[in-house]
Amino acid sequence: MLVVVGSINSGKIQATKNAFSRIFPGHILEIIGHPVTNAKTAQPIGEDQIISGAMERVSQVDQWMREKLMNKIKEHHNIAYCVGIEAGLLEVSYAFTRYLGCQYCAIRDFQGHQFIGSSPGWEYPPRVITPLLVDRTLEMGDIMKEISGDPEIKVNQGAIGFFTKNIITRMQLTELCVMMALIPFLNPLEYFKID
């Protein structure tokens, strides 16, 4: 099974590997990351921006795989997946700051089946949200580097790890959103049109 993640972020790649290993135990997995260009806003805000960011990552990976890896897929793998993961802020009117942090994952197989899943959402404190809304060129990682003092927080524990004292980590949230997107692939008779 070949899985290509639309990112070179080692945390996203490892979380994807963990999720696929749990959903498809016993399969031989090859998980690789591929860099993508992200023309979206620095910090996605709103469900549409987050999901379209994940889907754009999948589309770029799909195109690259079809152009560069078709022979490898035909010779060495009988199953291939494209994975896109995007984190952002969901506007929720009842939330204290009006925003929840959330990750979305889009997964497409080589037959064109595509599904999405999300992580649980949680409220960031105002000292994180306010600067993002004032300066739309900032990313969450920029603010969290300053707050945490960890220049690699985006790859390591993430904001969720910082604020939960590592009870929950970014990798765990990423694994969850990938697993949620994999549910239809685990139940093809429920989701895929059978001819």
N, C-alpha and C positions, 0 to 999 in steps of 0.2 A: 504494500500500500504506500503510495507516494502522496505526501501532503506538503503543499507549498503555502507558506504564510506570507501575506503581503506586508512584510516588515523585516528589518534586520535587528529589531529589538530582541535581545536574548531572552527577556522575560516572557514576551508574547510567544516566542518559538517554544520555549520550555513548557509554558502553560498549555499550548496546543498539543505538544507531545504527551503531557500528562493526561489531558482530556481524552485524546484518541486512544491511549493505552487503557484507560478505564472503560471506555465505551466498547472498544474492540479488543478485548484481551486475547492474546494468542496470535494476533496478526504481526507480521514483520513490518515494522514501520520505518519509513525514511522521511524525516521531517526536515525541511530546509526553509530558510527565509530568503525572500527576494525583495530588494528595495523597490519602492513605488514612489511616484511623484504624487504629492497631495496638493491639489489645487484648491482645496477647501480652506475655510477660515482657520486661523491658528488654533483657536479653541472652539470646537463645535458646540453650539448651544441649540437645543431643541432636537426632538426625536428625528425629524427629517434630515438635519445636518449630520447627526451621528450615524444613522442608518445608511444614508447615501455615501458617507465616507467609507464605511465598511464595505459597501457594495462596489464602490469605485476600486478599492484595493483588490477585491475578488476579480473584477473585470481585467485589471492590469495583469494580475497573476495568470489568469486564464489565457489571455492573449500571449504572454511570454511562454507559458508551458506549451501551447500549441505550436508556436514558432520554433522553440529551442529544444523541447524535451520529448517530442512525439515518439522518436525512435526509442528512447530510453523507456518511456511508458509502455510501448508495445512489447519491448523485449524483456523487461524486468518487473513490470508491475501490471496487475490486472485491475487495479482500482486507483484512481487519482482524485484528489480533492484540492480545491483552491479555498483559502481561508483569508478573510479580512476581518480585522478587529479594530474598533474605533471607540474611544472613550469620550465622554462629553457630559454636558449638563442638561438635565431635563427640567423644564419649567413646570412646577407643581404649585398651584396657588395656595395650598394649605401648608406648605413647608415654611419653616421659620424664615429662611433666606429666599424663598420662592424657587429654590433649585435643589435637585438631587443629582449626585454624581452617579453615572451608570456607564457600563460598557455594553456594546452590541457586537455580535459576531455574525457575519454572513458566510455561509459555506455553499460552494457549488461543486457538484461532481461533473465528470466529463460527459455525462448524458444530458446535462443542462438542468438537473434538479437543483434548486437553490432555496435555502431556508435561512431564517435568522433566529437568534436567541439573545437573551440579555442576562446581565448579572443583576443581583439585587441592587437597589438604589439606596443612597444614604446622603444625609445633609452635611454639606461643607459649612464651616463657620464663616461669618461675615468677612473676616479678614482675608479670606481666600476669594470669596465671590465678588466683593466690591471692586477690587482692582481689575478683575477680568471683565466686568461690565463697563468700567471706565475706559480701559485701554484694550481694544479688541485685537491688538497685535500680540498680546501676552498669551502664553499657554499656562495651564495649570502647573506644569513642571517648573516654570520660571518662578512662580510664587512659592511653590513648595520647597524648592532649593533654598530660597532665602529663609523661610520659616524653620525648616528642619536643619539647615546647615549641611545637608547631604547633597553633593552635586550629582550623585547617581540615584537619587530617590525614585526617579521615574522608572528605572530599570529594577531597582531593589524592592523595597517594601511598599513603595507608592504612598500616596496621601492616606489611604485607608489604613495602611500599616502604621504610619506615624500617629494618626489620631486614635487608633485602637490599641496602641502600645504593642503592636505585632500580634494581636489576637487574631486579626484577619489581615491577610496581605493582598497586595494587588494581584499576585499570581493566582491566589485562590479565586478572586473575582473573575479573572480572565478565564481560568479553567471552567468555572460555572457557565459563563456565557458561551464558550465553545461547546460544552456538553449540551446546553439547551438547544443550540443550533443543530446538533447531531441527532436529536431525538427522532426526526423523520427518517434519517438514514438507518436508524436502528429498527424502524418499523415501516419498511417500504410498502407493504401491502395496504397500510392505512393511508399513505400519502401519495404514492406514485400511481399514475394512471397505467394500468396494465392493459395492453392490447391483446 
